[in-house]
Every structure is written in structure tokens, then in C-alpha cells.
């Protein structure tokens, strides 16, 4: 069984930071790139960030560029999204997903999805 478990969400004031984790099991972790997505109330799901199957290639959406940083620990089968300088418009449920291959997939066509974790940023 393939599982992606997102965690680390919570309540934070504007300007604060959170670190999200995505723990993966059931697949060969370093064969997969990891994407992060979010969905805010009343809005469609959007792509946020992606990291390749190692930690040398990362891509961020313009809305989070310069504030969010990706990393992964292949030995621990875990990917991370460090979120700094958070804004109220970052409030959303954040999802991690895995896609087979070395590079990032900037779409919703990922192979496996996690359950999401809530991030709420107060003004």
C-alpha cells in the first residue's frame, strides 16, 4: 500500500513560518519527484512547489517564490516544505503528491496523493 502522510500544518500569524512534512511509504522514494499543492476555501486546487528525486532541482510557483523552500531526505523517505513569511492568502489545505521520474511535473497528473494538512495564517 502506498501512503503519503502530510503533517506540520497549523495556525500561524502573518509573517511566521511552518515546516510541512510528507512521509512516504510503499514506493521506492528516490524514484519519485514530490509535488506540493494547496486548495483554499472557494478556490481550485493549485500547484505550489516541486522537488526532483534528489534535492538538486526545485521549482516554485510565482506566488511563493522566495518564501517557500523544498528539501528531501531520501534516507528517511520524507520531503519537506519550509514556508516562511507566511501571508493570509497562503491559508489552504496543503497536499503532497508523488510522480515517477527525476524531474518535476507542473500539473495535477501525479501518481499518488496524500490526505493534506491545514495551514491557517491569521492577519
N, C-alpha and C positions, 0 to 999 in steps of 0.2 A: 504494500500500500504506500502510495506517495503522499507525503504530508509536507505542507509548508505552513508554519505557525508564526504569524506576525505578532509582535508584542512591543511594549515600550511606549504606547500612547498614553495620553492623559491630559490633564488641564495645565496650561501654562500661560503666563502673562505675555502680552506682546513684547517682543524683543528677547524673549527667553529661548531656551534650547531644549530639544528632546533627541534621544537616540533610539531609533526603531531597530529591532532585530527581526530577522527572518531565519528561523531554524528549519532545516530541510532534512528529510529522511526519505528513503525508498528509491532514490536515484543516485547515480554517480555524480556527486555535486559539482566537481570541477569540469564536467562535460557541458554545463549549462550556464548561460548568462542569466542574470537576475534583473527583473524589471520591477519598478515601483510605480503604483498607480494610486489615484485618490478620487473619491467621489464626495462632493459636498451636497448638502440638502438642496433639492431643487435643480441640481445640475447633473450633466452627464459625466460619466467616468472619464478621467483624463490621464494620459501618460505623464509621469513626473521625471523619472530618472532610470538609468540602466547602467549596469556594470557587466563587463565581459566575464568570461570564465576564469580569468585571473583578475588581479586588481590594477592592471595597467591601462585599461580602456574604460572610461566612464563618459556618459552623456547626460546632460540635464536639460529640462525644459527651460525656456527663457524666463518663466515666472519664478523659478527657484535658483537660477544660475547665480553663483557667488554666495549662496546661503546654505545650500544642501551639499553634502559630501558623501560619496559612496565608498564602501570598502567591503572586503570579504575575507573570511578566514576559512580557507578550504579544509584545513585540518579539523576544524570544528563544525564544518557543514553549516556555516552561518554567514549571512550577509547583513550589512548594517547600512542604515541611512541616518547620518548625523544632520540634524536640522537646527540651524542657528538663525538668529534674527527673525524669529517667527512673527508672522502677521496674522491678524484675524481672518484674512482671506485664505490662509492655509488650513483653516478648520475643515476637516473632512475625515472620512474613513479611509485609511491607507492600507493598500493591499500589496503584497509581494507576489511575484509570479516567476516561473522558470521557463526558459526556452532553450531547446537543444542547439548548441553551437557556440563558437567562440565569441561572436560579436553580438552587439545589442540589436534588439528588434523593437523599432519605434512604432508599434501597433498593438492591438489587443489580441493578436493571434499567438498567445503563449500556450505552452503545453500543459502547465499545471499552475493552479492558483491557491493562495492561502485565504484565510477567513477574514482578514482585515483587523485593524486596531484603530480605535477612535482617537483623533487628535483634536483638541479644542483649544483655541487661542483667544483669550479674552482681551478686550480693548482697554 
